[in-house]
Amino acid sequence: MLKEIIIAIQSYNEARQFIRENRLWKWILLPGLIYTLLFLTGMYFFIGSATSVIEYLTRVSHLSEWIQRLENSWVGFLFALAGMMLWLL
């Protein structure tokens, strides 16, 4: 296992040296920046749609009124936590 780790580190250094010698940074950085921008744009729109879906499900199932009627802070906390988990999915 240690041998494979050493080979991986040496290969990484050789690849980095090859990229630097042949000036290939632009072929790595430009697609990386484009993919980063696309990912962030997708996450922005996904967050908006996920929030709308969670609000819709809460409104249709009348969960907010039910939680308020219970007047239990633990139940409210658990549902808030579940909503955040759904939002993260």
DSSP file (Angstrom, degrees, kcal/mol; ACC not computed):
  #  RESIDUE AA STRUCTURE BP1 BP2  ACC     N-H-->O    O-->H-N    N-H-->O    O-->H-N    TCO  KAPPA ALPHA  PHI   PSI    X-CA   Y-CA   Z-CA
    1    1 A M     >        0   0    0      0, 0.0     4,-1.7     0, 0.0     5,-0.1   0.000 360.0 360.0 360.0 -41.5    0.0    0.0    0.0
    2    2 A L  H  >  +     0   0    0      1,-0.2     4,-2.2     2,-0.2     5,-0.2   0.860 360.0  57.0 -64.9 -34.8    2.8    2.4    0.8
    3    3 A K  H  > S+     0   0    0      1,-0.2     4,-2.2     2,-0.2    -1,-0.2   0.904 106.1  49.1 -63.3 -41.4    4.4    1.6   -2.5
    4    4 A E  H  > S+     0   0    0      2,-0.2     4,-2.3     1,-0.2    -1,-0.2   0.867 109.7  52.0 -66.8 -36.2    1.3    2.7   -4.4
    5    5 A I  H  X S+     0   0    0     -4,-1.7     4,-2.2     2,-0.2    -1,-0.2   0.915 110.3  48.0 -65.8 -42.4    1.1    5.9   -2.4
    6    6 A I  H  X S+     0   0    0     -4,-2.2     4,-2.4     2,-0.2    -2,-0.2   0.909 111.8  49.8 -64.7 -41.9    4.7    6.7   -3.3
    7    7 A I  H  X S+     0   0    0     -4,-2.2     4,-2.5     1,-0.2    -2,-0.2   0.897 110.0  51.6 -62.8 -40.4    4.1    5.9   -7.0
    8    8 A A  H  X S+     0   0    0     -4,-2.3     4,-2.2     2,-0.2    -2,-0.2   0.907 110.4  47.6 -64.3 -42.0    1.0    8.2   -7.0
    9    9 A I  H  X S+     0   0    0     -4,-2.2     4,-2.1     2,-0.2    -2,-0.2   0.913 113.2  48.3 -66.1 -42.3    2.9   11.1   -5.5
   10   10 A Q  H  X S+     0   0    0     -4,-2.4     4,-2.3     1,-0.2    -2,-0.2   0.906 111.4  50.2 -64.3 -40.9    5.8   10.7   -8.0
   11   11 A S  H  X S+     0   0    0     -4,-2.5     4,-2.6     2,-0.2    -1,-0.2   0.889 108.8  52.6 -64.5 -38.9    3.3   10.5  -10.9
   12   12 A Y  H  X S+     0   0    0     -4,-2.2     4,-2.5     2,-0.2    -1,-0.2   0.931 110.3  47.4 -61.8 -45.2    1.6   13.6   -9.7
   13   13 A N  H  X S+     0   0    0     -4,-2.1     4,-2.2     1,-0.2    -2,-0.2   0.899 112.5  49.4 -64.1 -40.1    4.9   15.5   -9.6
   14   14 A E  H  X S+     0   0    0     -4,-2.3     4,-2.4     2,-0.2    -2,-0.2   0.908 111.7  48.6 -65.1 -41.3    5.8   14.2  -13.0
   15   15 A A  H  X S+     0   0    0     -4,-2.6     4,-2.5     2,-0.2    -2,-0.2   0.911 111.2  50.0 -65.2 -42.0    2.4   15.3  -14.5
   16   16 A R  H  X S+     0   0    0     -4,-2.5     4,-2.1     1,-0.2    -1,-0.2   0.900 111.6  48.4 -62.9 -40.3    2.7   18.7  -12.9
   17   17 A Q  H  X S+     0   0    0     -4,-2.2     4,-2.6     2,-0.2    -2,-0.2   0.904 111.0  50.7 -66.4 -41.1    6.2   19.1  -14.3
   18   18 A F  H  X S+     0   0    0     -4,-2.4     4,-2.0     2,-0.2    -2,-0.2   0.908 110.6  49.2 -62.3 -43.0    5.0   18.0  -17.8
   19   19 A I  H  <>S+     0   0    0     -4,-2.5     5,-2.3     1,-0.2     6,-0.4   0.907 113.4  46.6 -64.0 -41.6    2.1   20.5  -17.7
   20   20 A R  H ><5S+     0   0    0     -4,-2.1     3,-0.8     3,-0.2    -2,-0.2   0.912 112.4  49.1 -68.2 -42.6    4.4   23.3  -16.7
   21   21 A E  H 3<5S+     0   0    0     -4,-2.6    -1,-0.2     1,-0.2    -2,-0.2   0.869 117.0  40.8 -66.2 -36.6    7.1   22.5  -19.3
   22   22 A N  T 3<5S-     0   0    0     -4,-2.0    -1,-0.2    -5,-0.2    -2,-0.2   0.293 108.0-122.1 -97.4   9.9    4.5   22.3  -22.2
   23   23 A R  T < 5 +     0   0    0     -3,-0.8     3,-0.3    -4,-0.3    -3,-0.2   0.918  60.4 146.8  52.2  52.8    2.5   25.3  -21.0
   24   24 A L    > < +     0   0    0     -5,-2.3     3,-0.9     1,-0.2     4,-0.5   0.264  33.5 105.1-100.2  10.0   -0.8   23.4  -20.7
   25   25 A W  T >> S+     0   0    0     -6,-0.4     4,-3.4     1,-0.3     3,-1.4   0.870  74.7  58.8 -60.1 -37.0   -2.1   25.3  -17.8
   26   26 A K  H 3> S+     0   0    0     -3,-0.3     4,-1.4     1,-0.3    -1,-0.3   0.817 101.9  55.0 -64.4 -27.8   -4.6   27.2  -20.0
   27   27 A W  H <4 S+     0   0    0     -3,-0.9    -1,-0.3     2,-0.1    -2,-0.2   0.571 116.8  37.3 -80.9  -8.6   -6.1   23.8  -21.0
   28   28 A I  H <> S+     0   0    0     -3,-1.4     4,-1.4    -4,-0.5    -2,-0.2   0.776 118.7  44.4-104.4 -44.7   -6.7   23.0  -17.3
   29   29 A L  H  X S+     0   0    0     -4,-3.4     4,-2.6     2,-0.2     5,-0.2   0.911 109.3  53.9 -71.5 -43.1   -7.7   26.3  -15.8
   30   30 A L  H  X S+     0   0    0     -4,-1.4     4,-2.3    -5,-0.3     5,-0.2   0.947 112.5  41.8 -62.4 -51.1  -10.1   27.5  -18.5
   31   31 A P  H  > S+     0   0    0      0, 0.0     4,-2.8     0, 0.0     5,-0.2   0.878 113.8  55.4 -62.8 -33.7  -12.4   24.4  -18.4
   32   32 A G  H  X S+     0   0    0     -4,-1.4     4,-2.0     2,-0.2    -2,-0.2   0.918 109.5  45.2 -63.0 -42.9  -12.1   24.4  -14.7
   33   33 A L  H  X S+     0   0    0     -4,-2.6     4,-2.4     2,-0.2    -1,-0.2   0.901 113.4  50.2 -66.4 -41.0  -13.4   27.9  -14.5
   34   34 A I  H  X S+     0   0    0     -4,-2.3     4,-2.5    -5,-0.2    -2,-0.2   0.933 112.1  47.0 -63.1 -45.8  -16.2   27.2  -17.0
   35   35 A Y  H  X S+     0   0    0     -4,-2.8     4,-2.5     1,-0.2    -1,-0.2   0.867 110.9  53.0 -65.2 -35.7  -17.3   24.1  -15.0
   36   36 A T  H  X S+     0   0    0     -4,-2.0     4,-2.5    -5,-0.2    -1,-0.2   0.931 110.4  46.7 -63.9 -45.3  -17.2   26.1  -11.8
   37   37 A L  H  X S+     0   0    0     -4,-2.4     4,-2.3     1,-0.2    -2,-0.2   0.907 113.2  49.1 -63.4 -41.9  -19.4   28.8  -13.2
   38   38 A L  H  X S+     0   0    0     -4,-2.5     4,-2.4     2,-0.2    -1,-0.2   0.904 111.8  49.3 -63.8 -40.9  -21.8   26.2  -14.6
   39   39 A F  H  X S+     0   0    0     -4,-2.5     4,-2.5     2,-0.2    -2,-0.2   0.930 111.9  47.3 -63.6 -46.1  -22.0   24.4  -11.3
   40   40 A L  H  X S+     0   0    0     -4,-2.5     4,-2.0     2,-0.2    -2,-0.2   0.886 112.4  49.9 -64.9 -38.4  -22.6   27.6   -9.3
   41   41 A T  H  X S+     0   0    0     -4,-2.3     4,-2.0     2,-0.2    -1,-0.2   0.924 111.6  48.6 -64.5 -44.2  -25.3   28.7  -11.8
   42   42 A G  H  X S+     0   0    0     -4,-2.4     4,-2.4     1,-0.2    -2,-0.2   0.896 110.8  50.4 -62.1 -41.1  -27.0   25.3  -11.5
   43   43 A M  H  X S+     0   0    0     -4,-2.5     4,-2.6     2,-0.2    -1,-0.2   0.878 107.2  55.2 -65.4 -37.2  -26.9   25.3   -7.7
   44   44 A Y  H  X S+     0   0    0     -4,-2.0     4,-1.6     1,-0.2    -2,-0.2   0.942 113.3  40.3 -60.6 -47.9  -28.4   28.8   -7.7
   45   45 A F  H  X S+     0   0    0     -4,-2.0     4,-2.0     1,-0.2    -2,-0.2   0.858 114.6  52.9 -71.1 -34.5  -31.4   27.6   -9.7
   46   46 A F  H  X S+     0   0    0     -4,-2.4     4,-2.9     2,-0.2     5,-0.2   0.901 106.5  52.7 -66.7 -40.6  -31.7   24.3   -7.9
   47   47 A I  H  X S+     0   0    0     -4,-2.6     4,-2.2     1,-0.2    -1,-0.2   0.913 109.8  49.3 -61.7 -42.2  -31.8   26.1   -4.5
   48   48 A G  H  X S+     0   0    0     -4,-1.6     4,-1.7    -5,-0.2    -1,-0.2   0.914 114.5  43.7 -63.3 -42.9  -34.6   28.3   -5.7
   49   49 A S  H  X S+     0   0    0     -4,-2.0     4,-2.2     2,-0.2    -2,-0.2   0.876 112.1  52.6 -72.5 -35.9  -36.6   25.3   -7.0
   50   50 A A  H  X S+     0   0    0     -4,-2.9     4,-2.4     2,-0.2     5,-0.2   0.901 108.7  50.8 -65.6 -39.6  -36.0   23.2   -4.0
   51   51 A T  H  X S+     0   0    0     -4,-2.2     4,-2.3    -5,-0.2    -1,-0.2   0.910 110.3  49.8 -63.0 -41.6  -37.2   25.9   -1.7
   52   52 A S  H  X S+     0   0    0     -4,-1.7     4,-2.3     2,-0.2    -2,-0.2   0.903 110.8  49.2 -64.0 -41.1  -40.4   26.3   -3.7
   53   53 A V  H  X S+     0   0    0     -4,-2.2     4,-2.7     2,-0.2     5,-0.2   0.917 111.5  48.5 -65.7 -43.3  -41.0   22.5   -3.6
   54   54 A I  H  X S+     0   0    0     -4,-2.4     4,-2.2     1,-0.2    -2,-0.2   0.911 112.7  48.3 -64.7 -41.7  -40.5   22.3    0.2
   55   55 A E  H  X S+     0   0    0     -4,-2.3     4,-2.3    -5,-0.2    -1,-0.2   0.907 112.1  50.0 -63.6 -40.6  -42.8   25.3    0.7
   56   56 A Y  H  X S+     0   0    0     -4,-2.3     4,-2.8     2,-0.2     5,-0.2   0.932 111.3  47.5 -63.3 -46.6  -45.4   23.7   -1.6
   57   57 A L  H  X S+     0   0    0     -4,-2.7     4,-2.1     1,-0.2     6,-0.3   0.881 112.5  49.9 -63.8 -37.8  -45.3   20.4    0.2
   58   58 A T  H  X>S+     0   0    0     -4,-2.2     5,-1.5    -5,-0.2     6,-0.6   0.901 113.7  45.6 -66.2 -40.2  -45.6   22.1    3.6
   59   59 A R  H  <5S+     0   0    0     -4,-2.3     3,-0.5     2,-0.2    -2,-0.2   0.908 114.4  47.1 -70.1 -42.5  -48.6   24.1    2.4
   60   60 A V  H  <5S+     0   0    0     -4,-2.8    -2,-0.2     1,-0.2    -1,-0.2   0.895 116.3  43.2 -67.9 -40.1  -50.4   21.2    0.8
   61   61 A S  H  <5S-     0   0    0     -4,-2.1    -1,-0.2    -5,-0.2    -2,-0.2   0.510 102.9-131.0 -85.7  -3.1  -49.9   18.8    3.8
   62   62 A H  T  X5 +     0   0    0     -4,-0.6     4,-1.7    -3,-0.5    -3,-0.2   0.824  56.1 147.3  58.2  34.5  -50.8   21.6    6.3
   63   63 A L  H  >< +     0   0    0     -5,-1.5     4,-2.7    -6,-0.3     5,-0.2   0.883  63.0  56.8 -67.6 -38.5  -47.6   20.7    8.3
   64   64 A S  H  > S+     0   0    0     -6,-0.6     4,-2.1     1,-0.2    -1,-0.2   0.910 108.9  45.7 -64.2 -40.7  -47.0   24.3    9.6
   65   65 A E  H  > S+     0   0    0      2,-0.2     4,-2.0     1,-0.2    -1,-0.2   0.903 113.1  50.8 -66.6 -39.3  -50.5   24.5   11.1
   66   66 A W  H  X S+     0   0    0     -4,-1.7     4,-1.6     2,-0.2    -2,-0.2   0.909 110.6  48.5 -64.0 -42.4  -50.1   21.1   12.7
   67   67 A I  H  X>S+     0   0    0     -4,-2.7     4,-1.3     1,-0.2     5,-0.6   0.901 111.1  50.4 -65.6 -40.3  -46.7   22.0   14.2
   68   68 A Q  H  <5S+     0   0    0     -4,-2.1    -1,-0.2    -5,-0.2    -2,-0.2   0.859 108.3  52.8 -66.7 -34.6  -48.1   25.2   15.6
   69   69 A R  H  <5S+     0   0    0     -4,-2.0    -1,-0.2     1,-0.2    -2,-0.2   0.845 105.5  54.5 -68.5 -33.0  -51.0   23.4   17.2
   70   70 A L  H  <5S-     0   0    0     -4,-1.6    -1,-0.2    -5,-0.2    -2,-0.2   0.841  86.9-158.5 -69.1 -31.4  -48.7   21.0   18.9
   71   71 A E  T  <5 +     0   0    0     -4,-1.3     2,-0.5     1,-0.2    -3,-0.1   0.876  41.7 139.3  52.8  42.0  -46.7   23.8   20.5
   72   72 A N     >< -     0   0    0     -5,-0.6     4,-1.8     1,-0.1    -1,-0.2  -0.971  45.9-156.8-118.1 121.2  -43.8   21.5   21.0
   73   73 A S  H  > S+     0   0    0     -2,-0.5     4,-2.4     1,-0.2     5,-0.1   0.831  92.2  56.9 -68.4 -31.1  -40.4   23.0   20.3
   74   74 A W  H  > S+     0   0    0      2,-0.2     4,-2.6     1,-0.2    -1,-0.2   0.906 106.5  48.3 -67.4 -40.7  -38.8   19.6   19.6
   75   75 A V  H  > S+     0   0    0      2,-0.2     4,-2.4     1,-0.2     5,-0.2   0.921 112.6  48.9 -65.4 -43.0  -41.3   18.7   16.9
   76   76 A G  H  X S+     0   0    0     -4,-1.8     4,-2.2     1,-0.2    -2,-0.2   0.907 111.7  49.7 -61.2 -41.8  -40.7   22.1   15.2
   77   77 A F  H  X S+     0   0    0     -4,-2.4     4,-2.5     2,-0.2    -2,-0.2   0.919 110.4  49.7 -63.1 -43.8  -37.0   21.6   15.4
   78   78 A L  H  X S+     0   0    0     -4,-2.6     4,-2.4     1,-0.2    -2,-0.2   0.897 112.3  47.2 -64.2 -40.4  -37.2   18.2   13.9
   79   79 A F  H  X S+     0   0    0     -4,-2.4     4,-2.2     2,-0.2    -1,-0.2   0.871 111.7  50.6 -70.2 -34.7  -39.3   19.4   11.0
   80   80 A A  H  X S+     0   0    0     -4,-2.2     4,-2.0     2,-0.2    -2,-0.2   0.907 111.8  48.6 -65.2 -40.9  -37.0   22.4   10.4
   81   81 A L  H  X S+     0   0    0     -4,-2.5     4,-2.1     2,-0.2    -2,-0.2   0.901 110.9  49.8 -64.7 -41.5  -34.1   19.9   10.4
   82   82 A A  H  X S+     0   0    0     -4,-2.4     4,-2.4     1,-0.2    -2,-0.2   0.886 109.2  52.7 -64.9 -38.3  -35.9   17.6    7.9
   83   83 A G  H  X S+     0   0    0     -4,-2.2     4,-2.1     1,-0.2    -1,-0.2   0.893 109.0  49.2 -63.7 -39.4  -36.6   20.6    5.7
   84   84 A M  H  X S+     0   0    0     -4,-2.0     4,-2.1     2,-0.2    -2,-0.2   0.888 110.1  51.5 -66.9 -37.5  -33.0   21.6    5.7
   85   85 A M  H  X S+     0   0    0     -4,-2.1     4,-1.5     2,-0.2    -2,-0.2   0.916 110.7  47.5 -65.3 -42.1  -32.0   18.0    4.8
   86   86 A L  H  < S+     0   0    0     -4,-2.4    -1,-0.2     1,-0.2    -2,-0.2   0.887 110.6  53.0 -63.2 -37.7  -34.5   18.0    1.9
   87   87 A W  H  < S+     0   0    0     -4,-2.1    -2,-0.2     1,-0.2    -1,-0.2   0.873 108.5  49.9 -65.6 -36.8  -33.1   21.3    0.8
   88   88 A L  H  <        0   0    0     -4,-2.1    -1,-0.2     1,-0.3    -2,-0.2   0.780 360.0 360.0 -73.6 -26.5  -29.6   19.9    0.8
   89   89 A L     <        0   0    0     -4,-1.5    -1,-0.3    -5,-0.1    -2,-0.2   0.519 360.0 360.0 -68.0 360.0  -30.6   16.9   -1.3
